[in-house]
Amino acid sequence: MHVRKLTGGLAAALAVTFSLLSGQAVAAPAPAPVADHLVAARVVTYDASGSAEFRTAVDRGAAIWNESVDAVELQPVASGQRANIRVLADNGWPRALTTSLGNGTVYIGRQAVDQGYNTIRISAHELGHILGLPDRKPGPCTSLMSGSSAGVACTNPYPNAAEKSEVEGNFGGELARTAGAVPVGVMIVD
Ligand SMILES: [Zn+2]
């Protein structure tokens, strides 16, 4: 999805702003009808060329985010272009280094895959870190960011409602909060 609508939330925010600016205890005006604002999703590119045998899983993980949220769109980088996210396969534990919201490096570590953890869940989880989500461990399988704490049998690759809305907020433009909860410049293992 490339566009989304900002209607009710925007109208409410404007009404609050108006009442704050008025400086006196007057009733907030009834929200005027606000035209639908079509806001383009922020495109974040990823380069999975270094993800070896996990490339399909990485593409699926990215597609799951695209199905789940409107504010950001993960797209494979065009050849010759520098990607926002590099995805690499290696022999360590899966981890992510977020350099800034929407930018960083993801490692799909074979150590976890060899233990039986699901490669699509790993991919979506690590991409979730780059989209500003911290780990939420321990947690249930319904949570994507519970990571390995949900157990090796957990194959759920989808963010839950709270995780989706957090990412929408992270990329939601000027009315949303501007800082993700994920630490920047720190390697998050798992
Ligand atoms: Zn994690």
Residues whose N, C-alpha, C, O or C-beta is under 5 A from the ligand:
A	BS01	ZN	D135 G147 V189 D190
